[in-house]
Amino acid sequence: MTEHTDTNRVVIFDTTLRDGEQSPGATMTHDEKLEIAEMLDEMGVDIIEAGFPIASEGDFEAVSDIARQTRNAVICGLARAQFKDIDRCWEAVRHARRPRIHTFIGTSPLHRAIPNLDMDQMAERIHETVTHARNLCDNVQWSPMDATRTEHDYLCRVVEIAIKAGATTINIPDTVGYTAPRESADLIRMLIERVPGADEVIFATHCHNDLGMATANALAAVEAGARQIECTINGLGERAGNTALEEVVMALKVRHDIMPYTTAVDTTRIMGISRRVAAVSGFPVQFNKAIVGKNAFAHESGIHQDGMLKNSETFEIMRPQDVGLAGTSLPLGKHSGRAALRAKLTDLGYDVADNQLIDVFVRFKALADRKKEVYDDDLVALMTDQASGEGLMQVKFLRVICGTEAPQSADLILTIDGTDHQVTAQGDGPVDATFRAVRQIFPHSARLALYQVHAVTEGTDAQATVSVRLEEDGKIVTGQSSDTDTVVASAKAYVNALNNLVVRRAKTKPDEVATSA
């Protein structure tokens, strides 16, 4: 049973909220997951894998709420090949207009050894669990984890079993990013040719980027007959990440001449969701990342600039507008008004309400007073900072005293639940002193797992964006903030991470489960 009759239609299955969130440190809050799901639905993603319901109560609640709010996309949950997993998954996704259960088991020799099942025992487990899932839901996806390292004869056998048991989509995961494009295509082609009933299901491809070939492997699988690509925004995912949604979608659009396949994705929304995922996950996009990187449409070489001025197609194979970027620059400064700011934010993909614009405009003016010119990336940082600047604690005042001899000192006023707390602390440098001051006011046992600074734009007046990652008892949270003062940005990022930690503490996380299907 297929969902699309157009044989050249490629289904986009986004797993940012499941496989992407499994990246160490990329955990999102409940509200952030709902926001990302809504953005994915609005941009035309066909299927949203909203999470792994049995992993924790928080995951279950997020999948359930996403299932209830989503208007168009199929909502999918992941489940191991166990009845309790499948039942819990169905409880979460059954509220969706179009629910799907995705169940999996590792079929390669290495993965068969984990549950200690022989080939026949595993085959029986697959038959029983897929049948159980199909009795609950008429849309069932099955995955043989580590399929690319599974013996071909056995892979054909278990795929046939899954189809006969009622699976409607067969996903072929390259779980460890091991395969190459030719092998990826040959594997899909072999399954379609050899497995009885293969023409009655959709074959999907799920690639990891350990060797940098995830996008190439996914596209090769499509050319061989796969009609569903599993991917994530910005290529977020475990280890080196997953196939990047923006790369496969734009590759199919730009090179339609050699890959005559279509998707339903509104590509003009790509930049907006890319930035939001980067902000909530704490994983910045590398400057030279294809499609969504800061330099993807930047031209510094004189020859390139001259060619661009004469004809943009000289050095650009797609228009910035195609992915949601403004085609021209609108310089903003301290004399700019609200109308100009709103227009620029709209160009950058932000839909700002009147009340929100008032607050952003005040912060924009404060930034413009410190900078000669406010660039696009400054505004993106400003909007990101605003989105993360709410919580139990707020930085009200910070003054650091630096000298050529240690220690440095920091005077900090931290507002906690409406009450100001002031302290002075010393440390090995201004950032260390500031973090010590925060810990004095708000004692905690969280370990600083990451402290990262990068300049938003060029010049001595550039804003610094600081990302902080904290870890406490297995809980990983991130915080991010931007300011022309690096120490202020560091303090705000640290406090934002602590605010997120307080939220995580309040939620119970029983039976944590991890997978990389």
C-alpha positions, 0 to 999 in steps of 0.5 A, spaced: 500 500 500 503 506 497 501 513 499 502 516 493 501 514 486 506 519 482 512 514 481 516 520 481 514 523 488 519 522 493 516 522 500 520 526 505 521 523 512 524 528 517 527 525 524 530 531 527 525 530 533 528 523 534 534 521 531 537 528 530 535 529 538 539 523 540 545 527 538 549 528 545 547 535 547 541 536 542 536 535 547 530 540 546 524 542 551 517 540 550 515 547 547 521 547 542 519 540 539 512 542 538 515 549 535 519 545 530 514 540 529 509 545 527 514 548 522 516 542 519 508 541 518 508 548 515 514 547 510 510 541 507 514 535 510 510 528 509 512 525 515 514 527 522 518 522 526 516 525 533 520 521 538 521 515 541 515 514 546 517 509 550 524 512 552 521 517 557 515 520 559 517 527 556 518 523 549 511 520 550 508 527 552 511 530 546 509 525 541 502 525 543 502 533 543 505 533 536 500 528 534 494 532 536 496 539 533 499 537 527 494 538 521 497 535 515 503 531 516 503 523 518 506 523 525 510 517 526 513 514 533 519 509 534 518 502 537 523 497 538 521 490 536 517 489 543 510 489 544 510 494 550 514 499 545 509 498 540 503 499 544 506 505 548 508 508 541 501 507 538 498 510 545 502 516 543 501 517 535 493 514 535 491 522 536 494 524 529 490 525 523 495 520 520 498 516 525 504 511 523 508 506 527 515 505 526 518 498 529 525 496 528 530 490 530 538 490 528 539 484 523 546 484 521 551 479 525 553 484 530 546 486 531 543 479 532 548 478 537 545 483 542 538 480 543 542 473 542 537 471 537 539 466 531 536 467 524 530 463 525 528 466 532 529 473 529 525 472 523 519 470 528 520 476 532 519 480 526 513 477 524 510 477 531 511 484 532 510 487 525 503 483 525 502 486 532 503 493 530 499 492 523 493 490 528 493 497 531 495 501 525 494 501 518 500 505 517 506 501 519 514 502 517 519 497 519 527 497 519 532 492 519 537 496 523 544 496 520 541 493 513 547 495 509 551 490 513 546 484 513 547 478 509 543 479 502 539 473 503 537 474 510 535 481 508 531 479 503 528 474 507 526 478 513 524 484 508 519 479 505 516 477 512 515 484 514 511 485 508 507 479 509 506 481 516 503 488 514 508 493 513 507 498 508 514 502 508 520 498 508 526 502 511 533 500 509 538 504 514 545 505 513 546 505 521 553 506 521 554 510 515 558 505 512 555 504 505 557 508 498 552 510 493 553 505 488 552 500 494 546 504 496 543 503 489 545 496 488 541 494 495 535 497 494 535 495 487 536 488 489 531 488 494 525 490 489 527 485 484 528 479 489 523 480 494 515 478 493 511 483 494 516 489 494 512 493 489 506 493 494 510 497 499 514 504 499 522 503 500 525 508 504 533 510 505 536 512 512 543 514 511 548 516 516 554 521 514 560 518 518 564 518 511 561 524 508 556 520 503 549 521 506 546 525 501 549 521 495 547 515 498 540 517 499 540 520 492 543 514 489 537 509 493 532 514 490 535 513 483 534 505 484 527 505 486 527 508 493 521 513 494 522 515 501 528 519 504 529 519 512 533 526 513 534 531 518 534 539 518 542 541 518 544 534 518 543 533 525 544 526 528 548 521 532 556 522 531 557 525 524 549 526 523 544 524 518 542 526 511 540 533 511 533 535 508 535 541 505 541 538 501 537 532 498 531 537 497 535 542 493 539 537 489 532 534 487 530 541 485 536 544 482 538 537 478 531 535 476 534 534 469 538 528 471 533 526 477 526 527 475 523 527 482 519 531 486 517 533 493 512 537 497 517 541 501 516 549 500 524 550 500 523 558 501 522 555 509 528 552 509 533 557 512 528 559 517 527 552 520 535 551 519 536 557 524 531 555 529 533 548 529 540 550 530 538 555 536 534 550 540 539 544 539 545 549 540 549 546 534 551 552 530 551 551 522 558 551 520 559 557 515 561 552 509 555 548 510 551 546 503 545 550 502 544 553 509 551 555 511 553 563 512 557 562 506 553 558 502 551 564 498 557 569 499 562 571 494 569 574 496 573 573 490 574 579 486 572 575 480 566 572 483 564 578 485 564 581 478 561 575 475 555 576 480 554 583 478 554 581 471 549 575 472 548 571 478 548 565 475 555 565 473 557 563 480 550 561 483 546 554 481 540 556 485 537 563 488 538 565 495 530 566 495 529 559 493 531 557 500 528 563 504 534 568 504 533 575 501 536 576 495 539 583 497 542 586 503 538 592 507 543 595 511 540 597 518 543 602 523 541 606 529 537 611 525 533 605 522 525 605 524 520 599 526 518 598 518 525 597 516 526 592 522 520 588 520 521 588 513 528 585 514 526 580 519 520 578 514 526 577 509 530 573 514 524 568 515 521 571 522 514 573 522 514 578 528 507 580 532 506 587 534 508 586 541 514 582 539 516 587 534 516 593 540 521 588 544 525 587 539 526 594 536 528 596 543 534 591 543 535 592 536 536 600 538 541 598 543 545 594 539 545 599 533 548 604 538 554 599 539 555 598 532 556 602 526 551 597 522 547 591 524 548 585 519 543 580 517 547 575 522 546 580 528 539 580 527 538 572 527 543 572 533 538 578 536 532 573 535 535 567 537 537 571 544 530 573 545 527 566 544 532 563 549 532 569 554 526 567 558 526 563 565 527 563 572 533 567 572 536 573 568 542 577 568 541 584 571 548 587 572 555 584 570 561 588 571 568 585 570 575 587 573 581 585 569 588 586 569 594 583 567 595 579 574 590 574 576 585 573 579 580 577 575 573 579 579 566 579 577 560 583 580 554 580 578 546 581 580 542 575 578 534 576 578 531 569 581 524 569 580 523 577 581 528 577 587 535 580 586 541 577 588 548 580 588 555 577 589 562 578 587 567 572 585 574 571 583 576 567 578 582 565 573 579 570 567 573 574 567 569 568 564 571 563 570 570 569 575 563 570 572 561 563 572 563 562 579 559 568 581 553 565 578 554 558 582 555 562 588 548 565 587 545 559 584 549 552 587 548 546 582 552 540 581 552 541 573 558 540 569 560 545 564 561 540 558 562 545 552 563 553 552 564 555 545 564 562 542 564 565 535 563 571 532 557 573 529 560 578 524 566 581 522 570 587 525 571 589 533 564 591 534 562 584 532 557 580 536 559 574 540 555 568 540 556 563 546 554 556 547 554 553 553 552 545 555 551 543 562 551 536 564 547 533 570 546 526 572 545 524 565 541 530 563 544 535 558 542 542 557 544 548 552 544 555 553 545 560 548 546 568 547 549 573 543 552 580 545 557 585 543 561 584 550 563 576 550 563 576 557 556 578 558 554 573 552 557 568 556 553 570 563 547 570 559 548 563 555 550 560 562 544 562 565 539 560 560 542 553 560 541 553 568 534 555 566 533 549 561 536 545 567 531 547 572 525 545 567 529 538 566 529 537 573 522 538 574 520 533 569 521 525 571 525 521 566 524 514 567 527 508 563 531 512 559 532 508 552 537 510 546 537 507 539 540 509 532 535 505 528 
